[in-house]
Amino acid sequence: MVTKKCMWCLKEYETNSKEKYCSVECEIKNEKQPKDKLKKGFFAIIGDFFGSLFS
């Protein structure tokens, strides 16, 4: 048995498999999250803020 940390809930669990998640429920929750979510940088946020003030 190897102790692993679940990729979704960060709970530690022991397993012999190569699964990333501790349960099927965690795998389903992870799949529902948008993976293509764009992260804005600091200057993009500041630009959007000042753009909204002056529009």
N, CA, C and O atoms as a GROMACS GRO file, in nm:
protein
  220
    1MET      N    1   0.083  -0.119   0.000
    1MET     CA    2   0.000   0.000   0.000
    1MET      C    3   0.088   0.125   0.000
    1MET      O    4   0.190   0.133   0.068
    2VAL      N    5   0.044   0.221  -0.079
    2VAL     CA    6   0.114   0.348  -0.089
    2VAL      C    7   0.018   0.458  -0.047
    2VAL      O    8  -0.099   0.456  -0.085
    3THR      N    9   0.066   0.553   0.032
    3THR     CA   10  -0.016   0.666   0.073
    3THR      C   11  -0.007   0.774  -0.034
    3THR      O   12   0.102   0.819  -0.070
    4LYS      N   13  -0.123   0.814  -0.086
    4LYS     CA   14  -0.130   0.918  -0.188
    4LYS      C   15  -0.222   1.029  -0.140
    4LYS      O   16  -0.297   1.012  -0.045
    5LYS      N   17  -0.214   1.143  -0.207
    5LYS     CA   18  -0.302   1.256  -0.177
    5LYS      C   19  -0.395   1.275  -0.295
    5LYS      O   20  -0.350   1.282  -0.409
    6CYS      N   21  -0.525   1.282  -0.269
    6CYS     CA   22  -0.626   1.299  -0.372
    6CYS      C   23  -0.607   1.432  -0.443
    6CYS      O   24  -0.583   1.534  -0.378
    7MET      N   25  -0.616   1.433  -0.576
    7MET     CA   26  -0.594   1.554  -0.654
    7MET      C   27  -0.708   1.655  -0.638
    7MET      O   28  -0.689   1.773  -0.666
    8TRP      N   29  -0.826   1.611  -0.594
    8TRP     CA   30  -0.939   1.702  -0.582
    8TRP      C   31  -0.956   1.752  -0.439
    8TRP      O   32  -0.955   1.873  -0.416
    9CYS      N   33  -0.970   1.662  -0.343
    9CYS     CA   34  -1.001   1.704  -0.206
    9CYS      C   35  -0.877   1.709  -0.116
    9CYS      O   36  -0.887   1.749   0.000
   10LEU      N   37  -0.760   1.669  -0.169
   10LEU     CA   38  -0.632   1.671  -0.097
   10LEU      C   39  -0.633   1.583   0.028
   10LEU      O   40  -0.556   1.604   0.121
   11LYS      N   41  -0.722   1.484   0.028
   11LYS     CA   42  -0.729   1.388   0.138
   11LYS      C   43  -0.628   1.277   0.111
   11LYS      O   44  -0.615   1.230  -0.002
   12GLU      N   45  -0.557   1.234   0.215
   12GLU     CA   46  -0.462   1.126   0.198
   12GLU      C   47  -0.534   0.992   0.207
   12GLU      O   48  -0.623   0.973   0.290
   13TYR      N   49  -0.496   0.901   0.120
   13TYR     CA   50  -0.556   0.768   0.119
   13TYR      C   51  -0.452   0.666   0.077
   13TYR      O   52  -0.354   0.700   0.011
   14GLU      N   53  -0.474   0.541   0.116
   14GLU     CA   54  -0.381   0.434   0.082
   14GLU      C   55  -0.439   0.349  -0.029
   14GLU      O   56  -0.556   0.310  -0.025
   15THR      N   57  -0.356   0.320  -0.129
   15THR     CA   58  -0.403   0.242  -0.242
   15THR      C   59  -0.286   0.176  -0.313
   15THR      O   60  -0.170   0.214  -0.297
   16ASN      N   61  -0.319   0.076  -0.391
   16ASN     CA   62  -0.220   0.012  -0.477
   16ASN      C   63  -0.239   0.053  -0.622
   16ASN      O   64  -0.155   0.021  -0.707
   17SER      N   65  -0.347   0.124  -0.652
   17SER     CA   66  -0.376   0.162  -0.790
   17SER      C   67  -0.303   0.291  -0.826
   17SER      O   68  -0.242   0.356  -0.740
   18LYS      N   69  -0.310   0.328  -0.953
   18LYS     CA   70  -0.245   0.449  -1.002
   18LYS      C   71  -0.345   0.563  -1.019
   18LYS      O   72  -0.317   0.659  -1.090
   19GLU      N   73  -0.461   0.553  -0.956
   19GLU     CA   74  -0.564   0.656  -0.967
   19GLU      C   75  -0.519   0.785  -0.900
   19GLU      O   76  -0.445   0.783  -0.801
   20LYS      N   77  -0.564   0.900  -0.955
   20LYS     CA   78  -0.530   1.030  -0.899
   20LYS      C   79  -0.629   1.074  -0.792
   20LYS      O   80  -0.600   1.164  -0.713
   21TYR      N   81  -0.747   1.012  -0.790
   21TYR     CA   82  -0.854   1.057  -0.702
   21TYR      C   83  -0.890   0.948  -0.601
   21TYR      O   84  -0.877   0.829  -0.632
   22CYS      N   85  -0.933   0.987  -0.483
   22CYS     CA   86  -0.964   0.890  -0.378
   22CYS      C   87  -1.098   0.821  -0.401
   22CYS      O   88  -1.122   0.714  -0.346
   23SER      N   89  -1.185   0.882  -0.480
   23SER     CA   90  -1.315   0.820  -0.508
   23SER      C   91  -1.365   0.864  -0.645
   23SER      O   92  -1.310   0.956  -0.706
   24VAL      N   93  -1.469   0.799  -0.692
   24VAL     CA   94  -1.530   0.834  -0.820
   24VAL      C   95  -1.595   0.972  -0.810
   24VAL      O   96  -1.595   1.047  -0.907
   25GLU      N   97  -1.650   1.005  -0.692
   25GLU     CA   98  -1.714   1.136  -0.672
   25GLU      C   99  -1.614   1.250  -0.692
   25GLU      O  100  -1.648   1.352  -0.752
   26CYS      N  101  -1.492   1.233  -0.643
   26CYS     CA  102  -1.390   1.337  -0.661
   26CYS      C  103  -1.351   1.351  -0.807
   26CYS      O  104  -1.328   1.462  -0.854
   27GLU      N  105  -1.345   1.241  -0.878
   27GLU     CA  106  -1.311   1.246  -1.020
   27GLU      C  107  -1.419   1.320  -1.098
   27GLU      O  108  -1.388   1.398  -1.188
   28ILE      N  109  -1.546   1.295  -1.065
   28ILE     CA  110  -1.658   1.362  -1.133
   28ILE      C  111  -1.656   1.511  -1.102
   28ILE      O  112  -1.678   1.593  -1.192
   29LYS      N  113  -1.630   1.548  -0.976
   29LYS     CA  114  -1.623   1.690  -0.940
   29LYS      C  115  -1.512   1.761  -1.015
   29LYS      O  116  -1.528   1.875  -1.059
   30ASN      N  117  -1.399   1.694  -1.031
   30ASN     CA  118  -1.287   1.755  -1.101
   30ASN      C  119  -1.319   1.775  -1.249
   30ASN      O  120  -1.278   1.875  -1.307
   31GLU      N  121  -1.390   1.683  -1.310
   31GLU     CA  122  -1.425   1.694  -1.451
   31GLU      C  123  -1.523   1.807  -1.477
   31GLU      O  124  -1.527   1.862  -1.587
   32LYS      N  125  -1.604   1.844  -1.377
   32LYS     CA  126  -1.702   1.951  -1.393
   32LYS      C  127  -1.638   2.089  -1.390
   32LYS      O  128  -1.699   2.185  -1.436
   33GLN      N  129  -1.516   2.101  -1.338
   33GLN     CA  130  -1.449   2.230  -1.332
   33GLN      C  131  -1.402   2.272  -1.470
   33GLN      O  132  -1.351   2.188  -1.545
   34PRO      N  133  -1.417   2.399  -1.506
   34PRO     CA  134  -1.368   2.444  -1.638
   34PRO      C  135  -1.216   2.442  -1.641
   34PRO      O  136  -1.150   2.507  -1.561
   35LYS      N  137  -1.162   2.366  -1.735
   35LYS     CA  138  -1.016   2.354  -1.744
   35LYS      C  139  -0.957   2.463  -1.832
   35LYS      O  140  -0.838   2.491  -1.823
   36ASP      N  141  -1.038   2.525  -1.916
   36ASP     CA  142  -0.989   2.628  -2.007
   36ASP      C  143  -1.009   2.768  -1.951
   36ASP      O  144  -1.006   2.866  -2.026
   37LYS      N  145  -1.027   2.778  -1.821
   37LYS     CA  146  -1.050   2.907  -1.759
   37LYS      C  147  -0.924   2.993  -1.772
   37LYS      O  148  -0.815   2.952  -1.732
   38LEU      N  149  -0.941   3.112  -1.827
   38LEU     CA  150  -0.828   3.201  -1.852
   38LEU      C  151  -0.798   3.281  -1.727
   38LEU      O  152  -0.888   3.343  -1.668
   39LYS      N  153  -0.674   3.281  -1.686
   39LYS     CA  154  -0.634   3.360  -1.571
   39LYS      C  155  -0.577   3.491  -1.620
   39LYS      O  156  -0.488   3.493  -1.706
   40LYS      N  157  -0.629   3.601  -1.567
   40LYS     CA  158  -0.581   3.732  -1.606
   40LYS      C  159  -0.461   3.770  -1.521
   40LYS      O  160  -0.452   3.733  -1.404
   41GLY      N  161  -0.371   3.843  -1.581
   41GLY     CA  162  -0.255   3.894  -1.509
   41GLY      C  163  -0.291   4.021  -1.433
   41GLY      O  164  -0.401   4.074  -1.446
   42PHE      N  165  -0.198   4.068  -1.356
   42PHE     CA  166  -0.218   4.187  -1.274
   42PHE      C  167  -0.253   4.309  -1.357
   42PHE      O  168  -0.347   4.381  -1.326
   43PHE      N  169  -0.176   4.332  -1.463
   43PHE     CA  170  -0.198   4.451  -1.545
   43PHE      C  171  -0.329   4.444  -1.623
   43PHE      O  172  -0.390   4.547  -1.651
   44ALA      N  173  -0.372   4.325  -1.659
   44ALA     CA  174  -0.500   4.310  -1.728
   44ALA      C  175  -0.615   4.347  -1.635
   44ALA      O  176  -0.712   4.409  -1.677
   45ILE      N  177  -0.604   4.309  -1.510
   45ILE     CA  178  -0.708   4.343  -1.411
   45ILE      C  179  -0.711   4.493  -1.388
   45ILE      O  180  -0.818   4.553  -1.382
   46ILE      N  181  -0.593   4.555  -1.373
   46ILE     CA  182  -0.585   4.700  -1.353
   46ILE      C  183  -0.641   4.773  -1.475
   46ILE      O  184  -0.712   4.872  -1.461
   47GLY      N  185  -0.609   4.724  -1.595
   47GLY     CA  186  -0.661   4.785  -1.718
   47GLY      C  187  -0.811   4.776  -1.725
   47GLY      O  188  -0.877   4.873  -1.764
   48ASP      N  189  -0.867   4.660  -1.688
   48ASP     CA  190  -1.013   4.645  -1.688
   48ASP      C  191  -1.078   4.737  -1.586
   48ASP      O  192  -1.184   4.793  -1.612
   49PHE      N  193  -1.015   4.755  -1.472
   49PHE     CA  194  -1.069   4.841  -1.368
   49PHE      C  195  -1.075   4.985  -1.416
   49PHE      O  196  -1.179   5.050  -1.405
   50PHE      N  197  -0.963   5.036  -1.468
   50PHE     CA  198  -0.962   5.175  -1.516
   50PHE      C  199  -1.050   5.192  -1.640
   50PHE      O  200  -1.107   5.299  -1.660
   51GLY      N  201  -1.061   5.092  -1.721
   51GLY     CA  202  -1.149   5.098  -1.837
   51GLY      C  203  -1.293   5.109  -1.795
   51GLY      O  204  -1.371   5.181  -1.859
   52SER      N  205  -1.331   5.039  -1.688
   52SER     CA  206  -1.469   5.047  -1.642
   52SER      C  207  -1.498   5.182  -1.575
   52SER      O  208  -1.612   5.228  -1.576
   53LEU      N  209  -1.397   5.244  -1.516
   53LEU     CA  210  -1.417   5.375  -1.452
   53LEU      C  211  -1.441   5.484  -1.555
   53LEU      O  212  -1.522   5.573  -1.531
   54PHE      N  213  -1.373   5.479  -1.668
   54PHE     CA  214  -1.380   5.586  -1.766
   54PHE      C  215  -1.475   5.559  -1.881
   54PHE      O  216  -1.481   5.638  -1.975
   55SER      N  217  -1.549   5.451  -1.874
   55SER     CA  218  -1.642   5.424  -1.985
   55SER      C  219  -1.781   5.474  -1.954
   55SER      O  220  -1.872   5.460  -2.035
   0.00000   0.00000   0.00000
